[in-house]
Structure formats: structure tokens, C-alpha cells
Amino acid sequence: MSGALSQDPAELQRRIDSSKAHPARVYDVFLGGKDHYPADRDAAAAALAANPRGYLDVRHNRDFLRRAVTTLVEQDGIRQFLDIGTGLPTAENVHQIAQRVAPESRVVYVDNDPVVLAHARALLTTGPEGRTDYIDADLRDPARILEQAAKTLDFERPVALCLVAILHFVADEEAYPLVSGLLDELPGGSRLVLSHLTEDLNPENIRAVQRTYTERGFTFVLRSRADVERFFSENRLEITEPGVVPAHRWRPDHAAPVPEQPDASFLAGLEEIEKVRYHDINDVTDADINVYAAIGAKG
């Protein structure tokens, strides 16, 4: 069992501040999860009111992760993943995607939300060939992440570093050095899987969402395409095709899961934030998306 999972449940409970929204739990609201608090729900509802199609950013970001992991395992032979800012367990976590194709895949999840830690056992269900682990750590502590991850991952072999929808919560002066510090320790052949919110595409919508987050005390940095590309160029990574693109345009396979639809009478009784879990995301247009996505390869 991971050392993180052996923590005292009472201590975990003391660490949870349910009065303030947390990014992982707000994300959980948009994905239709149940492991969040009223503050998280309020933050998600405010963001949705600011941009009623904003759930498509969240859902297409998640679908980019599905396609990225599948591509790396099937086409590039990657068998190790370090997923930082994991969030709460949901359908199609990284290890499920990777181990379905290559059962021997190894996945380490990292998050610092005690609510995520409380549910982390769901991330550790793996077949006998592969391994998964969970690290209770912050992105801002790369030394601890790398030290703990080395217990599961072999840093002599390529690793896919997944930083999916996390760096917009980190200011510039921290974000670029943190990514470099992590990539510097990974061997040649490793990958960076990255997605990031931007105001390049539909600025009015995403700036309205940004205000709802900053009013709640979040750091919320919208970066341009050039700013996102900097995470790759500063670390001498080759950005693979199709480059840094809106998330729904990164190698689309038109296989996004379609939620089962409840009765119309049931839907009518739900609040708007509750309805998003049932929306089909395949009607997306360029005017809906504010997320860049890309993969880079280390030489």
C-alpha cells in the first residue's frame, strides 16, 4: 500500500477545508462526480453561468487525456505515466486507459487535495502485470514527487509526464521552472502531455469564467499559444503533430462517450450544473473551446 494511503482518516478529515472551493473538486462537479462540497458546487455553477457552454472545456480536456494516453501506449510504446494534478477518480483514469492496451503499464498519480487522497484507492485497482501508486504532494514540490515516484517508475525508461489542466493554477514565476525541474530528471524518449486554458480562442467567455475563480482566491492564469509552446521549447521538446491546438482538434477520433439520457421529466427538475453530466459533447464547435492541448517528446 502507498504510504500516502496509510494516513490516519481523522488527520485527513482535519486537512479538508470544505469552506473553500478546490480545483480538483470543482472539476469533479463538471464531470458529474459526487465527491465535493457546496463551495465547490457554487464555484462550478458560477463558472457555468459565466459561460453556459464551459462544460465543454472540462469534458473535452478529459477526452484529450483519453486520446493522448491511448496514442502514447499504442503508437509510441510508452508504458510509464506520472500524472500530476490527478483529481478525483472518474471514468477512464490514466491507468485504466493505459493498462487496457498494455497491462504492464505503470502509473503514478499525484495530488495534494485530501479529498482526492481519501478516494485514491479507486486509482490503485490494477491488474497483476502493471502497477499504480498515489503520492500526496504538491506540484510545487518536484523533488518529493520524483523521489516518491521512483519507487514505482523506472527513470531509466521513458515516462509520460501528464500536466493536464493544472498549470493555469500556477503563476509564471513558478510554472516554467517547475516543469523544467520535472523534465530534467526524465530520460530521453519521455513525453510531456499538457493542456492549458487560454484567452486566444474565445476571450470574452473565458475571461468571465476567470473572474469567477479569482473572486474565490484562485490563481488563474490564461496563457497564449506562445506561452504554452514555451513549456516545450524551453525544455527542448519536439512538439508532435498536430502541434499546440484546441483540445477538441488534437487527433480527434469522434469516440467521446455519450452519456445515457434520463427521462425528460427528471432532467427538468435538475439545476443547470447538474444537467451537464448528461450533455453530449460531440456537438462542440471552435467557439466553445478555450483549452490548448499538445504532446512533446524529449530527445
C-alpha positions as CSV (number, residue, x, y, z in Angstrom):
1,M,0.0,0.0,0.0
2,S,1.2,3.5,-0.8
3,G,2.4,5.4,2.3
4,A,0.0,8.2,1.4
5,L,-2.9,5.8,1.8
6,S,-1.8,4.7,5.3
7,Q,-2.6,8.2,6.7
8,D,-5.0,8.5,9.6
9,P,-8.5,9.2,8.3
10,A,-9.1,11.6,11.2
11,E,-6.0,13.5,10.1
12,L,-7.2,13.6,6.5
13,Q,-10.5,15.0,7.7
14,R,-8.8,17.8,9.6
15,R,-6.9,18.7,6.4
16,I,-10.1,19.2,4.4
17,D,-11.3,22.8,4.2
18,S,-14.8,22.4,2.9
19,S,-15.5,26.2,3.1
20,K,-13.3,26.9,0.1
21,A,-13.5,25.6,-3.4
22,H,-10.7,23.4,-4.6
23,P,-9.8,22.9,-8.3
24,A,-10.0,19.1,-8.2
25,R,-13.4,19.2,-6.6
26,V,-14.8,21.9,-8.9
27,Y,-13.6,19.7,-11.8
28,D,-15.4,16.8,-10.2
29,V,-18.7,18.7,-10.3
30,F,-18.4,19.3,-14.0
31,L,-17.6,15.6,-14.6
32,G,-20.7,14.6,-12.7
33,G,-18.9,13.3,-9.6
34,K,-20.2,13.3,-6.1
35,D,-17.1,14.0,-4.0
36,H,-17.3,17.7,-3.5
37,Y,-18.8,20.3,-1.2
38,P,-21.2,23.2,-1.5
39,A,-18.4,25.7,-2.1
40,D,-17.1,23.6,-5.0
41,R,-20.6,23.3,-6.4
42,D,-21.1,27.1,-6.1
43,A,-17.8,27.7,-7.9
44,A,-18.7,25.4,-10.7
45,A,-22.2,26.9,-11.0
46,A,-20.8,30.4,-11.2
47,A,-18.4,29.4,-13.9
48,L,-21.2,27.7,-15.8
49,A,-23.4,30.8,-15.5
50,A,-20.5,32.9,-16.9
51,N,-20.1,30.6,-19.8
52,P,-23.0,28.2,-20.3
53,R,-21.0,26.0,-22.8
54,G,-18.0,26.0,-20.5
55,Y,-18.6,22.4,-19.5
56,L,-17.2,21.5,-23.0
57,D,-13.8,22.8,-21.9
58,V,-13.8,20.4,-19.0
59,R,-15.1,17.4,-20.8
60,H,-13.0,17.9,-24.0
61,N,-10.0,18.3,-21.8
62,R,-10.7,15.0,-20.3
63,D,-11.3,13.4,-23.7
64,F,-7.9,14.8,-24.8
65,L,-6.3,12.9,-22.0
66,R,-8.0,9.7,-23.2
67,R,-6.8,10.1,-26.7
68,A,-3.3,11.2,-25.6
69,V,-2.7,8.2,-23.3
70,T,-4.1,5.8,-25.9
71,T,-1.8,7.3,-28.6
72,L,1.3,7.1,-26.4
73,V,0.7,3.5,-25.4
74,E,-0.5,2.2,-28.8
75,Q,1.8,4.1,-31.1
76,D,4.8,5.3,-29.1
77,G,5.3,2.4,-26.8
78,I,5.1,4.4,-23.6
79,R,4.5,2.2,-20.5
80,Q,5.0,4.7,-17.6
81,F,2.9,7.7,-16.7
82,L,3.4,10.4,-14.0
83,D,0.0,12.2,-13.7
84,I,0.3,15.4,-11.6
85,G,-2.9,17.1,-10.5
86,T,-4.8,13.9,-10.9
87,G,-8.1,15.0,-9.4
88,L,-10.8,12.7,-8.1
89,P,-11.2,9.2,-9.6
90,T,-13.6,9.3,-12.5
91,A,-14.4,7.1,-15.5
92,E,-11.3,6.3,-17.7
93,N,-8.5,7.2,-15.4
94,V,-5.0,7.0,-16.9
95,H,-4.2,3.6,-15.6
96,Q,-7.4,2.1,-17.0
97,I,-6.7,3.6,-20.4
98,A,-3.1,2.5,-20.5
99,Q,-3.5,-0.9,-19.0
100,R,-6.4,-1.8,-21.2
101,V,-3.9,-1.7,-24.1
102,A,-0.7,-2.6,-22.2
103,P,-1.4,-4.4,-18.9
104,E,2.2,-3.9,-17.8
105,S,1.9,-0.1,-17.7
106,R,2.9,1.7,-14.6
107,V,1.1,4.8,-13.4
108,V,1.8,7.2,-10.5
109,Y,-0.8,9.8,-9.6
110,V,0.0,13.0,-7.7
111,D,-2.4,15.4,-5.9
112,N,-2.5,17.4,-2.8
113,D,-6.2,17.5,-2.0
114,P,-7.0,15.4,1.0
115,V,-10.4,14.6,-0.5
116,V,-8.6,13.1,-3.5
117,L,-6.4,11.1,-1.2
118,A,-9.4,9.8,0.7
119,H,-10.7,8.3,-2.6
120,A,-7.3,7.3,-4.0
121,R,-7.7,3.6,-3.5
122,A,-10.0,3.7,-6.5
123,L,-7.0,4.7,-8.6
124,L,-5.0,1.8,-7.4
125,T,-7.0,-1.0,-8.9
126,T,-4.7,-2.7,-11.3
127,G,-4.0,-6.0,-12.9
128,P,-1.1,-8.2,-11.8
129,E,1.2,-7.2,-14.7
130,G,1.0,-3.4,-14.0
131,R,1.4,-1.1,-11.0
132,T,-0.2,2.1,-9.8
133,D,0.6,4.3,-6.9
134,Y,-0.6,7.6,-5.4
135,I,1.6,10.4,-4.0
136,D,0.2,13.0,-1.6
137,A,2.2,16.0,-2.8
138,D,2.0,19.4,-4.4
139,L,3.3,20.3,-7.9
140,R,5.4,22.9,-6.2
141,D,7.5,20.1,-4.6
142,P,9.0,18.3,-7.6
143,A,11.9,16.8,-5.5
144,R,9.4,14.9,-3.3
145,I,7.3,13.9,-6.4
146,L,10.4,12.5,-8.2
147,E,11.7,10.8,-5.1
148,Q,8.4,9.0,-4.3
149,A,7.6,8.2,-8.0
150,A,11.0,6.4,-8.3
151,K,9.6,3.7,-6.1
152,T,7.2,2.7,-8.8
153,L,8.6,4.1,-12.1
154,D,11.9,3.3,-13.7
155,F,13.5,6.6,-14.6
156,E,15.9,4.8,-16.9
157,R,12.9,4.3,-19.2
158,P,10.7,6.9,-20.9
159,V,7.9,8.4,-18.8
160,A,4.9,10.4,-19.9
161,L,4.6,13.5,-17.6
162,C,0.9,14.5,-17.6
163,L,0.2,18.1,-16.6
164,V,-3.4,18.3,-17.8
165,A,-5.4,21.4,-16.8
166,I,-3.2,22.2,-13.8
167,L,-0.7,24.8,-14.9
168,H,-3.2,27.6,-15.2
169,F,-3.4,27.5,-11.4
170,V,0.3,28.3,-11.2
171,A,1.8,31.8,-11.7
172,D,4.5,32.3,-14.4
173,E,7.4,32.7,-12.0
174,E,6.7,29.2,-10.6
175,A,5.2,27.4,-13.6
176,Y,8.1,27.3,-16.0
177,P,10.8,26.3,-13.5
178,L,8.6,23.6,-12.1
179,V,8.0,22.0,-15.4
180,S,11.7,22.2,-16.3
181,G,12.7,20.7,-12.9
182,L,10.5,17.7,-13.6
183,L,11.5,17.1,-17.2
184,D,15.2,17.5,-16.4
185,E,15.0,14.2,-14.4
186,L,13.2,12.2,-17.1
187,P,15.2,10.2,-19.7
188,G,15.2,10.7,-23.4
189,G,12.1,9.4,-25.1
190,S,9.9,10.8,-22.4
191,R,6.8,12.8,-23.2
192,L,5.1,15.9,-21.8
193,V,1.3,15.7,-22.1
194,L,-0.1,19.2,-21.5
195,S,-3.4,21.1,-21.6
196,H,-3.9,24.7,-20.6
197,L,-6.7,27.3,-20.6
198,T,-6.2,30.3,-22.9
199,E,-7.9,33.5,-23.9
200,D,-6.7,33.3,-27.5
201,L,-9.7,31.4,-28.8
202,N,-12.9,32.9,-27.2
203,P,-11.6,35.6,-24.9
204,E,-15.0,37.0,-23.7
205,N,-16.2,33.7,-22.4
206,I,-13.1,32.5,-20.7
207,R,-12.4,35.9,-19.0
208,A,-15.8,35.8,-17.5
209,V,-15.0,32.3,-16.1
210,Q,-11.6,33.6,-14.9
211,R,-13.3,36.3,-12.8
212,T,-15.5,33.7,-11.0
213,Y,-12.3,31.8,-10.0
214,T,-10.2,34.8,-9.0
215,E,-13.0,36.1,-6.9
216,R,-12.7,32.9,-4.9
217,G,-9.0,33.3,-4.4
218,F,-7.7,31.0,-7.1
219,T,-4.6,31.8,-9.1
220,F,-6.0,31.5,-12.7
221,V,-3.5,32.3,-15.5
222,L,-4.7,32.3,-19.1
223,R,-1.7,31.7,-21.4
224,S,-1.4,32.3,-25.1
225,R,-0.3,29.7,-27.6
226,A,3.2,31.2,-27.5
227,D,3.2,30.9,-23.7
228,V,2.1,27.3,-23.9
229,E,4.7,26.5,-26.5
230,R,7.3,27.9,-24.1
231,F,6.8,24.9,-21.8
232,F,8.1,22.7,-24.7
233,S,10.7,25.0,-26.3
234,E,12.4,25.9,-23.0
235,N,12.9,22.2,-22.4
236,R,14.0,21.3,-25.9
237,L,11.0,19.1,-26.6
238,E,9.7,18.4,-30.1
239,I,6.0,19.1,-30.2
240,T,4.3,16.2,-32.1
241,E,1.6,16.6,-34.7
242,P,-0.8,18.4,-34.8
243,G,1.1,20.9,-32.5
244,V,-0.5,23.1,-29.9
245,V,-4.1,23.1,-30.9
246,P,-7.6,23.5,-29.3
247,A,-8.2,20.3,-27.3
248,H,-11.0,19.0,-29.5
249,R,-8.8,19.3,-32.5
250,W,-5.9,17.2,-31.1
251,R,-6.2,14.0,-33.2
252,P,-10.0,13.7,-32.8
253,D,-11.4,10.1,-33.0
254,H,-15.0,11.0,-32.5
255,A,-15.3,8.4,-29.8
256,A,-16.1,10.5,-26.9
257,P,-18.5,8.6,-24.6
258,V,-22.2,9.7,-24.9
259,P,-23.9,9.7,-21.5
260,E,-27.1,7.7,-21.1
261,Q,-30.0,10.1,-21.2
262,P,-32.5,10.1,-18.3
263,D,-36.2,10.9,-18.7
264,A,-37.0,14.5,-19.7
265,S,-39.1,14.9,-16.6
266,F,-36.0,14.0,-14.4
267,L,-33.8,16.5,-16.3
268,A,-36.3,19.2,-16.0
269,G,-36.0,19.0,-12.2
270,L,-32.3,19.5,-12.2
271,E,-30.2,22.6,-11.7
272,E,-28.1,23.6,-14.7
273,I,-24.9,22.5,-13.1
274,E,-26.5,19.0,-12.5
275,K,-27.5,18.7,-16.2
276,V,-24.0,19.0,-17.7
277,R,-23.1,15.4,-16.9
278,Y,-25.8,14.3,-19.3
279,H,-24.8,16.6,-22.2
280,D,-23.3,15.1,-25.3
281,I,-20.1,16.8,-26.1
282,N,-19.9,15.8,-29.7
283,D,-21.8,19.0,-30.8
284,V,-18.7,21.1,-30.0
285,T,-17.6,24.0,-32.2
286,D,-14.5,26.1,-32.2
287,A,-16.5,28.8,-30.4
288,D,-16.9,26.6,-27.4
289,I,-13.3,25.6,-26.5
290,N,-10.7,27.6,-24.5
291,V,-8.2,24.8,-23.9
292,Y,-4.9,24.2,-25.8
293,A,-3.5,20.7,-25.9
294,A,-0.3,19.2,-27.0
295,I,2.3,16.5,-26.5
296,G,6.1,17.0,-26.7
297,A,8.9,14.4,-27.0
298,K,12.2,14.6,-25.2
299,G,15.2,13.8,-27.4
